[in-house]
Amino acid sequence: MQRHTTAHLFASVSLFALAACSSGGGGGAAPNTGTPATPPSTQQTLITIGRTPAGFSYFGNTPTLASGTTPNFTSAPPPNGTSFPLNQAALSVIRSSNASATPPNSITVGGTPGIAGTATLQGSVVTGGVSYPVIGLNIPSLNINASGLRGDGALAAQSDGSKVGIAVTGLNYTLLGAWNYQSADGNKNILGLAVAGYQTPNASVPTTGTATYIGNASSGATAGGVVGAVIMKSGSDNIAAATLSGNVNLNVDFASRQANGTLSNMTAKDAISGVVTPWNNVTLTGNISSTDFSNDAPGAYLHGSAQAQAAPTGATFGMSSSASGFMGGALFGPNATEAGAGWSITDNDGKMAIGIFGATKQ
């Protein structure tokens, strides 16, 4: 499988953010033409942003476990038809217009937790001299069952008029993905962020010693790092969104099965203006579990919490230090050589953020 830098995930997230904001405040766009409607001067938009963090789902009853002969995403790609259950969460932006309502327009932003799904390798395609994986994406609860998606984030029309796109990158045994769903009428946009791959069997996790896992979003395709998105209110009747990028440092104590770390050097890129500003560091606190919370599936799971640190100066999209949420993921590779997880936080100031990270044992 051809791997690509986290910039491809970054671009996919940007597609969603632009779609979410482009027809914002007061207006309502004509969804299938891209032509903004001209609202009367008295028209208002009611903005509702959820207060509950989007908890990440887990990998399902049959995680794809690593072994000594496991294929990898570097030198021995999995065969076509290989499916990976997804650990994922999503943010949705829903626009509605009702002339008899007061106010007549609304934008609702919310988390979409616990959505089970799978990604299936279906081949590869070369575009512009670059090879991309072709992915089948199946998320039953959202009625997404898309085949032949090019793994560069390009949107593909589905039979019901909706559009779906996916972008993927990865380490040796860990896949990081961002997918985007747009309804046929243009009024519903969903961004999903997912982690998958060859999960470490619990029996293969060391029982003594410590390890540090590091991911750096700016250091190339194999370096991992953090990708995410944040949405907030903008003024009284609009929303703003930004894509997030940064580094992760995760420290694991195998004897106590504790896993704690930090998302650092985080930045937010405004989806409309492209301006990059600093963003919160996030503290991760968790543990390694031998089973999934939901269904006792075997494997080396990461469970825990995410807590924002104080926003740095100039953080346009910064969240308060009370912003908190969840972390969930797994160790990957035959010998716990990698870590991948999702995280989500929300605060009381009308902001929500979700993200994923990948990291390699040093």
C-alpha positions as a printed Julia matrix, in Angstrom:
362×3 Matrix{Float64}:
   0.0     0.0     0.0
   1.28    3.46   -0.9
   1.46    5.62    2.2
   1.12    9.36    2.21
   1.84   12.17    4.62
  -0.67   13.41    7.14
  -1.19   16.34    4.75
  -3.66   14.12    2.88
  -5.71   13.69    6.06
  -5.34   17.4     6.69
  -6.77   18.12    3.24
  -9.7    15.77    3.8
 -10.56   17.46    7.07
 -10.35   20.82    5.3
 -12.91   19.68    2.74
 -15.37   18.99    5.51
 -14.65   22.21    7.35
 -15.15   24.29    4.22
 -18.42   22.53    3.47
 -19.58   23.07    7.03
 -18.9    26.79    7.05
 -19.35   27.99    3.51
 -23.07   28.65    3.73
 -23.03   29.8     7.34
 -24.81   32.52    9.15
 -28.15   33.78    8.28
 -28.3    32.39    4.96
 -28.75   28.94    3.96
 -27.18   28.13    0.63
 -29.07   26.68   -2.3
 -27.59   23.23   -1.63
 -27.31   21.81   -5.12
 -26.21   24.94   -6.98
 -23.62   26.44   -4.65
 -25.37   29.83   -5.06
 -25.97   31.57   -1.73
 -29.54   32.6    -1.06
 -30.03   36.28   -0.22
 -31.66   36.43    3.18
 -33.84   39.29    4.41
 -32.03   41.62    6.77
 -34.04   40.34    9.73
 -33.14   36.7     9.16
 -31.21   35.02   11.96
 -29.53   31.67   12.45
 -29.78   29.65   15.62
 -26.44   27.95   16.4
 -26.45   24.86   18.6
 -23.17   23.12   19.49
 -23.35   19.92   21.52
 -21.9    19.77   25.01
 -21.14   16.04   25.11
 -17.76   14.87   23.75
 -17.89   12.48   20.83
 -16.71    9.23   22.36
 -14.77    6.94   20.06
 -16.18    3.55   19.16
 -13.99    0.48   19.51
 -12.87   -2.11   17.03
 -15.69   -4.62   17.25
 -15.87   -8.31   17.98
 -13.17   -9.31   15.49
 -10.16   -6.98   15.63
  -7.5    -7.7    13.02
  -4.68   -9.03   15.21
  -0.98   -8.88   14.43
   1.31  -11.89   14.35
   4.89  -12.68   13.44
   3.9   -13.03    9.78
   1.6   -10.01    9.66
   1.54   -8.01    6.43
   2.37   -4.35    6.88
   1.66   -1.09    5.12
   5.31   -0.53    4.18
   6.87   -3.5     2.4
   4.28   -6.31    2.44
   0.85   -4.79    1.79
  -2.29   -6.7     2.82
  -4.08   -8.46   -0.03
  -7.11   -6.85   -1.62
 -10.26   -7.75    0.28
  -8.63   -7.35    3.69
 -11.02   -5.53    6.04
 -10.2    -3.55    9.17
 -12.74   -2.6    11.85
 -12.56    1.11   12.61
 -12.12    2.88   15.91
 -13.8     6.16   15.09
 -15.96    9.13   15.99
 -17.45   11.92   13.93
 -18.66   15.51   14.01
 -21.82   16.42   12.13
 -23.04   19.79   10.91
 -26.73   19.94   10.02
 -28.34   22.99    8.46
 -32.08   23.52    8.27
 -34.41   26.31    7.17
 -38.01   26.79    8.23
 -39.66   30.05    7.26
 -42.3    29.7     9.97
 -39.76   29.16   12.74
 -38.16   31.83   14.9
 -35.37   32.16   13.96
 -35.97   30.65   10.52
 -32.55   29.0    10.12
 -30.46   26.74   12.31
 -27.04   25.06   12.31
 -26.57   22.17   14.71
 -23.11   20.77   15.46
 -22.86   17.51   17.35
 -20.77   14.47   18.05
 -21.62   11.11   16.48
 -20.17    8.57   18.94
 -19.98    4.82   18.84
 -20.34    4.32   15.09
 -19.12    0.88   14.08
 -17.62    0.55   10.62
 -15.06   -1.19    8.44
 -12.59   -0.19    5.74
 -11.76   -2.77    3.05
  -8.76   -2.61    0.72
  -9.93   -2.88   -2.89
  -6.81   -2.12   -4.9
  -4.89    0.99   -5.88
  -5.07    3.75   -8.45
  -2.4     6.06   -9.86
  -3.33    9.73  -10.15
  -0.82   12.37  -11.17
   1.99    9.86  -10.81
   1.02    9.03   -7.21
  -0.45    5.68   -6.15
  -3.4     5.76   -3.79
  -5.23    2.87   -2.11
  -8.81    2.21   -3.15
 -11.08    1.73   -0.14
 -14.54    0.38    0.53
 -16.17    2.16    3.49
 -19.1     0.6     5.35
 -20.8     2.43    8.26
 -24.28    0.87    8.65
 -25.67    3.32   11.22
 -25.11    6.21    8.79
 -26.22    4.25    5.71
 -22.75    4.58    4.19
 -21.72    1.64    2.03
 -19.35    3.1    -0.53
 -16.99    1.17   -2.81
 -14.07    2.3    -4.92
 -13.16    5.36   -2.89
  -9.78    6.79   -3.85
  -7.73    7.27   -0.71
  -6.78   10.9    -1.39
  -9.96   12.48   -0.02
 -11.71   12.95   -3.38
 -15.5    12.9    -3.02
 -17.41   10.27   -5.02
 -21.15   10.42   -5.76
 -23.28    7.61   -4.36
 -26.51    6.17   -5.78
 -28.68    8.29   -3.48
 -26.98   11.52   -4.54
 -24.82   11.82   -1.43
 -21.04   12.12   -1.65
 -18.39   10.22    0.3
 -14.62   10.59    0.37
 -11.79    9.08    2.4
  -8.11    9.86    2.91
  -5.68    7.44    4.54
  -2.11    7.43    5.74
  -0.28    5.1     8.05
   2.68    3.7     9.87
   3.85    0.12    9.4
   0.89   -1.5    11.18
  -1.42    1.44   11.89
  -3.81    3.2     9.52
  -5.11    6.72   10.14
  -8.12    7.84    8.15
 -10.44   10.79    7.63
 -13.76   10.37    5.82
 -16.33   12.93    4.73
 -20.05   12.45    4.05
 -22.23   15.07    2.37
 -25.97   14.5     2.0
 -27.6    14.87   -1.41
 -29.31   18.13   -0.42
 -26.08   19.6     0.96
 -27.56   20.26    4.38
 -25.74   17.54    6.32
 -21.98   17.15    6.53
 -20.19   14.56    8.64
 -16.48   14.28    9.27
 -15.22   10.97   10.64
 -11.74   10.3    11.98
 -10.65    6.69   12.4
  -7.78    4.46   13.5
  -7.34    0.88   12.31
  -4.68   -1.7    11.57
  -3.02   -4.85   12.87
  -3.76   -4.71   16.57
  -1.3    -6.17   19.1
  -2.65   -9.31   20.83
  -2.82   -8.84   24.57
  -0.45  -11.8    25.05
   2.2    -9.98   23.0
   2.24   -6.85   25.17
   5.37   -6.68   27.37
   4.74   -7.12   31.09
   7.77   -5.18   32.3
   9.62   -2.04   31.34
   8.54    1.21   29.76
   8.38    2.68   26.27
   7.88    6.05   24.63
   5.79    6.37   21.47
   6.33    9.48   19.34
   4.48   10.84   16.32
   5.46   14.01   14.45
   3.01   15.33   11.88
   5.65   17.36   10.04
   8.26   14.63    9.55
   6.91   12.59    6.67
   4.62    9.71    5.83
   5.93    7.23    8.38
   6.14    9.59   11.33
   2.49    9.64   12.44
   1.42   12.66   14.45
  -1.92   14.31   15.23
  -4.73   15.31   12.88
  -8.05   16.78   13.97
 -10.77   19.38   13.6
 -12.34   21.99   15.86
 -15.68   23.76   15.39
 -16.98   26.77   17.29
 -19.5    29.57   17.12
 -18.52   32.62   15.1
 -20.43   35.68   16.13
 -24.11   35.26   16.93
 -25.28   33.35   13.87
 -22.43   31.48   12.2
 -19.83   28.79   12.83
 -16.11   28.59   12.16
 -13.91   25.53   11.75
 -10.23   24.72   11.66
  -8.07   21.69   11.02
  -5.67   20.65   13.76
  -2.14   19.3    13.47
   0.64   18.52   15.93
   2.82   15.96   17.68
   2.15   13.21   20.19
   4.33   11.77   22.94
   2.88    8.75   24.74
   4.67    7.09   27.68
   3.69    3.52   28.52
   4.53    1.62   31.72
   3.95   -2.02   30.8
   4.16   -3.27   34.39
   1.37   -0.99   35.63
  -0.33   -0.9    32.19
  -0.53    2.89   32.35
  -0.37    5.05   29.2
   0.0     8.81   29.63
   1.15   11.52   27.28
   0.66   14.87   25.56
  -0.48   16.29   22.25
   1.93   19.17   21.71
   2.96   21.87   19.21
  -0.68   21.94   18.16
  -1.83   24.4    15.51
  -5.21   25.27   14.01
  -5.61   26.2    10.34
  -8.74   28.24    9.62
 -10.79   26.38    7.02
 -11.74   29.58    5.19
  -8.79   31.96    5.51
  -6.01   29.37    5.83
  -4.49   31.36    8.69
  -2.56   29.13   11.12
  -2.67   29.91   14.84
  -1.47   28.05   17.95
  -3.86   25.69   19.71
  -4.08   23.93   23.08
  -1.78   21.16   24.17
  -3.83   18.2    25.4
  -2.97   15.84   28.26
  -3.74   12.12   27.75
  -4.27    9.85   30.76
  -5.16    6.19   30.34
  -4.35    2.53   30.62
  -3.9    -0.63   28.57
  -6.82   -3.05   28.72
  -6.96   -6.61   27.44
 -10.55   -6.24   26.21
 -12.8    -3.74   24.52
 -15.24   -2.06   26.92
 -18.22   -2.93   24.74
 -17.81   -6.55   23.72
 -14.77   -8.24   25.31
 -12.9    -8.41   22.01
  -9.29   -9.54   22.58
  -6.39   -7.19   22.03
  -4.31   -4.41   23.56
  -6.67   -1.46   23.92
  -5.97    2.08   25.1
  -8.69    3.62   27.25
  -8.54    6.99   28.94
  -9.29   10.69   29.07
  -8.18   13.84   27.27
  -7.8    17.19   29.06
  -7.0    20.51   27.41
  -4.2    22.62   28.83
  -4.53   26.4    28.92
  -4.84   27.94   25.48
  -1.68   29.74   24.28
  -1.62   33.41   23.34
  -3.15   34.03   19.94
  -5.18   30.8    19.9
  -8.17   31.94   17.83
  -9.73   28.48   18.06
  -8.36   27.75   21.53
 -10.47   25.91   24.09
 -10.72   26.59   27.8
  -8.59   24.58   30.23
 -11.81   22.94   31.44
 -12.32   21.26   28.06
 -12.2    17.5    28.47
 -13.22   14.26   26.85
 -12.0    10.81   25.89
  -9.1     8.89   24.39
  -9.51    5.45   22.86
  -7.36    3.27   20.65
  -4.88    0.41   20.71
  -1.32   -0.78   20.4
  -0.43   -2.09   16.95
   2.12   -4.48   15.47
   3.34   -7.92   16.58
   5.34   -6.52   19.51
   3.41   -3.36   20.42
   5.65   -1.36   18.09
   3.06    1.36   17.4
   0.18    3.17   19.08
  -2.87    4.76   17.5
  -5.9     6.35   19.09
  -8.66    8.89   18.76
  -9.47   11.72   21.14
 -12.29   14.2    21.58
 -12.88   17.19   23.85
 -15.56   19.83   24.37
 -15.94   22.88   26.59
 -18.69   25.13   27.87
 -17.88   27.93   25.43
 -19.41   26.32   22.37
 -16.41   24.46   20.96
 -15.96   20.8    20.01
 -12.83   19.02   18.73
 -11.98   15.5    17.62
  -8.7    14.02   16.44
  -6.54   10.95   15.88
  -2.88   10.18   16.35
  -0.3     7.59   15.36
   3.05    7.03   17.06
   6.01    4.66   16.9
   7.92    3.08   19.8
  11.33    4.66   20.19
